[in-house]
Amino acid sequence: MSATAPLSLSPDNRATRFATRAVFFTTGMAMGLWAALVPYVQNRTGAEANQLGMLLLCLGAGSLLSMSFSGILIKRVGCRAVMVLSAALWCAVLPLLATLESLELLGVALFVFGMGIGLTDVAMNVQGTLVEQAAGRALMSGFHCLWSVGGIAGAAGGALLFGNGAAPLTSTFCAIAITAGVLLAVFRGLLPGGSDDKKTEQPRSRRLRPDAYLLMMAIMTMLCFMAEGAIIDWSGTFLNLERGMPLEHAGWGFALFSLAMSLMRMTGDRLVNRMGRRMMLVAGSLLAMVGYLVVILVPGWTASLIGFALVGIGAANIVPVLITLAGQSKAMPVSMSVAFVTSLGYLGILGGPALLGWIAHYSTLFFAFSLLAAGFLLIALGAARLRY
């Protein structure tokens, strides 16, 4: 099958669904392992906080750059080729992240690592969209759940290896071996094409510009990712400085948020099939808004922990549903529409925490979190206007 040929998927194609879940898992595992490697990188290089921040910016810049052309690339060569080659790219760079001592070279390596992760991320979401369309029922939340599980496996697996005396380089070779084995096992389930344009009842536009609905979905995705990024980077600081939680326990905010999100995504597909996508978006965004309001308005770190967990429950299925809707848009080819929404969305998780830090500097974290609660209200209002 050529990269541009129409895809032939049956609703009960279990091999393709399994392959999609496997790629989500391995990509999450790679990011989880990198999270476990960060303290070792800082210790090995002696990097200050600002220097470490610049390194992380290199990773984000690489991801955004590759996402910007990922849609065209997927449409031309197909999901399978992009996923395999991009996974090979970040696998090749992982050992460098575990050994390099030069900050400049680490920046280059992280940029390349980010490019590989970004390409894989878009390609697996395109495949997930096509598989879901062929099945005729919600599957995307389950795919994203496997990314979360992979992230936990990568971070926890790395920590276990390090705790038992393994060197950082050893952990990267373990991750490479797992990734290679998984991709070989599921290779035939990866889609050789990257578009279903010839199978849609209404031909998709060939233009490369999004319409108003795609732009709205991208902004909604960005707002959700911004709220998630804020919990990653600011929940610990908020719990420690504003709620008096001991510093050594401040990481529980993000931990509970992540656990709640993972558990909710396990049941997300069933809920979407039962409630419908509009209700899922509206209810999820309103629940996440309530979670942030609890964090802001209710004193004590116990209430804040509950609030962060509520945000995880509410936000868990917003992005998977929006990516599904983007793939159904007739304004652009599937590969282009999913890439657009994913790329603009990632601006939220990469640039959002920095923007919130600037806002908090001139006001308070309470005000910054209030803006995130308002962002979820905007998502709910946008959900009511989308086409389904």
C-alpha positions in Angstrom: 0.0 0.0 0.0 1.4 3.4 -0.9 1.5 6.2 1.6 -1.3 8.0 0.0 -3.6 5.1 -0.7 -6.8 4.8 1.2 -6.5 2.9 4.4 -8.3 -0.5 4.7 -9.2 -0.9 8.3 -11.9 -3.2 9.7 -13.7 -2.2 12.9 -12.3 -5.3 14.7 -8.7 -4.8 13.6 -7.2 -5.6 17.0 -3.6 -5.7 15.7 -3.8 -2.1 14.6 -5.3 -1.0 17.9 -2.7 -2.9 19.9 0.1 -1.4 17.8 -1.3 2.1 18.4 -1.3 1.5 22.2 2.2 0.1 22.0 3.6 3.3 20.4 1.8 5.5 22.9 3.3 3.5 25.7 6.9 3.5 24.4 6.8 7.3 23.7 5.5 7.9 27.2 8.2 5.6 28.6 10.9 7.7 26.8 9.7 10.9 28.3 9.4 9.3 31.8 13.0 8.0 31.6 14.2 11.5 30.6 12.4 12.9 33.7 14.3 10.3 35.8 17.6 11.3 34.1 17.2 15.1 34.7 18.8 15.1 38.3 21.7 13.1 37.0 22.2 15.5 34.1 22.2 18.4 36.5 24.6 16.7 38.9 26.9 15.6 36.0 27.1 19.0 34.4 26.7 21.2 37.5 24.0 23.1 35.6 22.3 26.0 37.4 18.5 26.2 37.4 18.5 28.8 34.6 20.9 26.6 32.5 18.7 23.5 33.1 15.7 25.6 32.0 17.5 26.4 28.8 18.2 22.7 28.2 14.5 21.9 28.7 13.6 24.7 26.3 15.8 23.0 23.7 13.7 19.9 24.0 10.5 21.8 23.6 11.9 23.8 20.6 12.8 20.5 18.8 9.4 19.1 19.4 7.6 22.2 18.1 9.8 22.4 15.0 9.2 18.8 14.0 5.5 19.1 14.7 5.3 22.1 12.3 6.1 19.9 9.3 4.9 16.6 10.7 1.5 16.7 9.0 3.0 17.1 5.5 5.6 14.4 6.2 3.0 11.9 7.5 0.7 12.5 4.5 3.6 11.8 2.1 5.3 8.8 3.7 2.7 7.5 6.1 2.4 6.9 9.8 4.5 3.7 9.9 7.6 5.3 8.4 7.4 8.4 10.5 6.9 6.5 13.8 9.7 4.0 13.1 12.2 6.6 11.9 11.4 9.1 14.7 11.6 6.4 17.4 15.0 5.4 16.0 16.0 9.1 16.2 15.2 9.5 19.9 16.6 6.0 20.7 19.9 7.0 19.1 20.1 10.2 21.2 19.1 8.6 24.6 22.6 7.3 25.4 24.0 10.8 24.7 21.6 12.3 27.3 23.0 9.8 29.8 26.7 10.6 29.2 27.3 14.1 27.7 28.9 16.6 30.1 28.9 19.6 27.8 25.9 21.8 28.2 26.1 22.9 24.5 26.2 19.4 23.2 23.4 18.3 25.6 21.3 21.2 24.2 21.8 19.9 20.7 21.1 16.3 21.8 17.9 17.4 23.5 16.8 19.4 20.5 17.1 16.2 18.4 15.4 14.1 21.1 12.6 16.6 21.1 12.3 16.4 17.3 11.9 12.6 17.5 9.4 12.8 20.3 7.4 15.5 18.5 7.2 13.5 15.2 6.2 10.3 17.0 3.6 12.1 19.0 1.8 13.5 16.0 2.1 10.3 14.0 0.6 8.1 16.7 -2.2 10.6 17.2 -3.0 10.5 13.5 -3.0 6.7 13.5 -5.1 6.7 16.7 -7.6 9.0 14.9 -7.8 6.8 11.8 -8.2 3.6 13.9 -10.9 5.2 16.0 -12.8 6.3 12.9 -12.6 2.8 11.5 -13.9 1.3 14.7 -16.8 3.7 14.9 -16.4 4.2 18.7 -14.2 6.1 21.1 -10.7 4.8 21.6 -8.5 7.9 21.9 -8.7 8.2 25.7 -7.4 4.6 26.0 -4.5 5.4 23.7 -3.6 8.4 25.8 -3.9 6.4 29.0 -1.1 4.2 27.7 1.1 7.2 27.2 0.5 8.1 30.9 1.2 4.5 31.9 4.4 4.5 29.8 5.5 7.8 31.5 5.0 6.2 34.9 6.9 3.0 33.8 9.8 5.1 32.4 10.2 7.2 35.5 9.7 4.4 38.0 11.7 1.9 36.0 14.6 4.4 35.8 14.4 5.1 39.5 14.4 1.4 40.3 17.4 0.8 38.1 19.3 3.7 39.6 18.3 2.6 43.1 19.9 -0.8 42.4 23.2 0.7 41.3 22.6 0.8 37.5 24.3 3.6 35.6 22.2 6.1 33.6 23.6 4.7 30.4 22.3 1.2 31.3 18.8 2.5 31.7 18.9 4.1 28.3 20.0 0.8 26.7 17.1 -1.0 28.5 14.6 1.6 27.1 16.1 1.2 23.6 15.8 -2.6 23.7 12.2 -2.4 24.9 11.3 0.1 22.2 13.0 -1.9 19.4 11.3 -5.1 20.6 7.9 -3.5 20.8 8.2 -1.8 17.3 9.3 -5.1 15.7 6.4 -7.0 17.4 3.8 -4.5 16.2 5.3 -3.3 12.9 2.6 -4.9 10.8 0.0 -3.1 12.8 1.4 0.3 12.1 -0.5 2.1 9.2 1.5 2.5 6.0 -0.6 5.5 5.0 -1.4 8.7 6.7 -4.8 9.8 5.4 -8.3 8.5 4.8 -9.2 11.2 2.4 -10.5 8.8 -0.3 -12.8 7.0 2.1 -14.6 10.0 3.4 -18.1 10.7 2.1 -17.2 14.4 1.7 -13.8 14.9 0.2 -11.5 16.9 2.5 -10.1 20.2 1.4 -6.6 20.2 0.1 -5.8 23.6 1.6 -3.2 23.9 4.3 -5.0 26.5 6.4 -7.4 25.6 9.3 -10.9 26.8 9.5 -12.5 28.6 12.5 -13.5 25.3 14.1 -10.0 23.8 13.9 -8.5 27.0 15.3 -11.0 26.9 18.2 -10.1 23.2 18.9 -6.4 24.1 18.9 -7.0 27.0 21.3 -9.0 24.8 23.6 -6.2 22.1 23.5 -3.7 24.8 24.3 -5.7 26.0 27.3 -6.0 22.5 28.7 -2.3 21.8 28.2 -1.5 25.1 29.9 -3.4 24.0 32.9 -1.6 20.7 33.0 1.8 22.3 32.6 1.0 24.7 35.5 0.4 21.7 37.8 3.7 20.1 36.7 5.7 23.2 37.3 3.8 25.2 40.0 1.8 22.9 42.2 4.8 22.0 44.4 5.7 25.7 44.9 2.0 26.6 45.6 1.6 23.8 48.2 4.9 24.7 49.9 4.7 28.5 49.9 0.9 29.2 50.0 -0.4 26.2 51.9 2.5 25.4 54.2 3.0 21.8 53.0 6.6 20.5 53.8 8.9 20.8 50.8 9.7 17.1 50.8 6.0 16.3 50.3 5.1 19.1 47.9 5.4 16.7 44.9 2.2 15.0 45.9 0.2 17.6 44.1 1.5 16.5 40.7 1.5 12.8 41.8 -2.3 12.8 42.6 -3.1 14.8 39.5 -1.2 12.3 37.3 -2.8 9.3 39.1 -6.3 10.7 38.8 -5.8 11.5 35.1 -4.5 8.0 34.3 -7.3 6.3 36.1 -9.9 8.5 34.4 -8.4 7.8 31.0 -8.8 4.1 31.6 -12.6 4.6 31.6 -12.7 7.6 29.3 -13.7 5.7 26.1 -16.6 4.1 27.8 -17.8 7.4 29.2 -17.4 9.1 25.8 -19.5 6.3 24.1 -22.1 6.7 26.8 -22.2 10.5 27.3 -21.2 11.8 23.9 -18.2 14.0 23.1 -19.9 17.3 23.7 -21.1 16.3 27.2 -17.6 14.9 28.0 -15.9 18.2 27.1 -18.4 20.3 29.0 -18.5 18.2 32.1 -14.8 17.6 32.1 -13.9 21.2 31.7 -16.4 22.4 34.4 -15.1 19.7 36.8 -11.5 20.9 36.2 -12.6 24.5 36.8 -14.1 23.4 40.1 -10.8 21.7 40.9 -8.8 24.9 40.4 -11.4 26.9 42.4 -11.0 24.4 45.3 -7.2 25.0 45.1 -7.7 28.7 45.2 -10.5 29.2 47.6 -10.4 26.4 50.2 -7.6 26.8 52.8 -5.2 24.0 53.7 -3.0 21.7 51.7 -5.4 18.8 52.0 -8.1 20.7 50.0 -5.5 21.7 47.4 -4.5 18.1 46.9 -8.1 17.2 46.3 -8.4 20.2 44.0 -5.4 19.0 41.9 -6.9 15.5 41.7 -10.2 17.0 40.5 -8.4 18.9 37.7 -6.8 15.6 36.7 -10.2 13.8 36.5 -11.8 16.7 34.6 -9.0 17.4 32.2 -8.1 13.7 31.5 -10.3 13.3 28.4 -10.5 16.8 27.0 -7.4 16.6 24.7 -8.2 13.0 23.4 -11.7 14.1 22.5 -10.4 17.3 20.8 -7.9 15.3 18.7 -10.7 13.0 17.7 -12.8 15.9 16.5 -9.8 17.5 14.7 -9.3 14.2 12.8 -13.0 14.3 11.7 -12.7 17.9 10.3 -13.2 18.1 6.5 -11.2 21.4 6.4 -7.8 19.7 6.1 -6.4 16.2 5.6 -6.3 14.1 8.8 -2.6 14.3 9.1 -2.6 18.1 8.8 -5.6 18.8 11.1 -4.3 16.6 13.9 -0.8 18.0 13.6 -2.1 21.6 13.7 -4.2 21.0 16.9 -1.4 19.0 18.6 1.3 21.6 17.7 -0.6 24.6 18.9 -1.7 22.7 21.9 1.9 22.0 22.9 2.6 25.7 23.0 0.4 25.7 26.2 2.4 23.1 28.1 5.8 24.5 26.9 5.1 28.2 27.2 2.2 28.3 29.6 4.1 27.7 32.9 6.6 30.5 32.0 3.8 32.9 31.3 2.1 31.9 34.6 5.4 32.5 36.4 5.5 36.0 34.9 1.9 36.7 36.0 2.5 35.3 39.5 5.6 37.6 39.8 3.5 40.7 39.2 0.5 39.4 41.1 0.1 36.1 42.9 -0.2 32.4 42.1 -3.8 32.6 43.3 -4.5 35.0 40.4 -2.6 32.9 37.9 -4.6 29.8 38.9 -7.8 31.9 38.6 -6.9 32.5 35.0 -6.6 28.7 34.4 -10.0 28.2 36.0 -11.4 30.8 33.6 -9.6 28.9 30.8 -11.6 25.8 31.5 -14.8 27.8 31.4 -13.8 29.0 27.9 -13.3 25.3 26.9 -16.8 24.5 28.1 -18.2 27.4 26.2 -16.3 26.4 23.1 -17.4 22.8 23.4 -21.0 23.9 23.1 -20.3 25.6 19.8 -18.3 22.8 18.1 -19.7 20.6 15.4 -20.0 16.9 16.3 
